[in-house]
């Protein structure tokens, strides 16, 4: 046995007079294996990455259950604005010598000191970090280590304060006796799996098809060598061992190359992730069981594919005999996969629109994977049935149809990877585009331009905020607005009480004077509330009831036009309330000023820094910032989606190229005979084009149907209208056509070579 394997290894790297073809086959096999391993290893590392983050998150969880003999740590959490993101700031105050210290810190920060996460420290040190620093209280004296954050991109900080400052917050301040909860393992929700599994299928199936295609490249030459080995005395089993060893060489080389590429990727993976994602390279490690599976599975797939290619081939000492075309394909398992996928997706009809739970996620994930695999398995059957019914046409068309009638399965299997890519692309872009369409309808009110800065505070600190902000250079006016709720029985309407400038920052209300009342109509309610309404406020200490207020007889109803953050809201000027005493509530102070809005925001943030969580500063046009971020996320996702799809499409095109080269090499004798009989080279080239293009066209049609069928139930559960990104689909369709043309063009030199007359004489 070992001698047979050694002989196969020598043939793989030598191959006698066919060394050039052998080396090409070896290189393509190794490349295919390396590509698959380079994708499988990062995919296997995702589970460990998420698990490490979840484990650290459990380790830093706050435990509020009292413990005897432990002086609790007083904490208060709030979020400070950081551009498009937010910084989670945790105020901490010790109550004794043995107060617990959060993981990642060597000591607790003293009053006025800050300890920041690695990502927050990097943002503070980057250009423009002064704006972020203005939003944070205290001075930075320490950095949280990796053990104190769940992920590398966490923006967190610990801020030391006196204990009395947190005790003044009452129930909102918590007593923490220790940190860390038991880690119960990683439990991915079914809804998350419903997204991950189809993406995995989209990425992996074309790569596995490419591996099997590459491992079977040069089959004709290999079979002739095996026949020669039979002539010198090897039996059928020995020949198969030689073929297996020959394929194993490329698999091992590719496996080593893929592992090397993954090791290189780990060193800079944190800098190349899309959407601003950050990870610790130490977390990006595949678990050993999955590594063992990959190391055994991928080479085993290459070897198994080579042996599978010999299943209908009889290698004899004087030549190779291929068995005739088998009877019709076994269809039961192909239709079974597709039917199971359709049934799983159909079960989601039992859930109402906009609703769904774990069961719906299981049905979506299982149905998506079964349907993707099922349509890929159905493609060879569809192509076979189609070409059986095609007759006539120009000579090039007849050559292609006849060749597909004899053997359409190989080309269809290669194109199956393309079907999976296109169907998955339609699914992913349809879901993301449709889910992201809702934020695009929000419009910033026109009055926001007059008050570019807002300070969110409480009624108790309104006077202090006003005093500090008024002293900031460039501030020209303050316009406080109380956020209340107006209740009549079971009906509740959100409301804002402020002057006309503050109300214009809520909606486009038009002319306004003190004493006016406006009602911003919602989609389901156009009539303004009337009669007596009770004023209610929600403070940090809970719900607070205020006095009753009688709605004036004249309330101006305005349409939101997408400008109001909450539809169905009352906008009231102080004159309409008279002398009513308002309950304590949250207050938004809109600030007008001159100069650069960003500089004004930074200066106001520095001024109110001593108030810490009692004054949060940001832009009044926060909706515009969110819309810009959403647009950027959608554009980034579109770029990543197109890049990944084109990458896998390129893999499918390489599989088509190798298949075309293999078929031309196997058919060089009949091609040379056709050329000698007077068939122009253009006819043969167009025949090769149709032979590749027909399965591709059938695959594209099947992919569109499958992609739309996968997208519809997901968007139904999300209660969103399906929106298809036509430019993306047209780009992929154009890339598909270009791939077919490119494959045909690249095979032209080989086609010209095999159709020369001296080639026919050598045969």
Helices and strands as residue ranges (DSSP letters): H 2-13, G 16-18, H 19-59, E 62-63, E 73-82, E 85-94, E 113-116, H 118-125, H 129-135, E 139-143, G 146-148, E 156-160, H 163-167, G 170-172, E 174-176, E 178-179, H 190-215, H 219-231, H 236-268, G 269-271, G 274-276, G 281-283, H 288-308, E 313-316, E 319-322, H 332-347, G 348-350, H 358-388, H 395-406, H 409-435, G 439-441, G 446-450, E 453-458, G 459-461, H 462-470, E 475-488, E 491-498, H 500-504, E 517-521, E 532-539, E 542-550, E 556-559, E 569-572, G 574-576, E 586-593, H 597-607, G 609-614, E 616-619, H 622-666, H 668-676, H 681-718, H 726-754, H 757-762
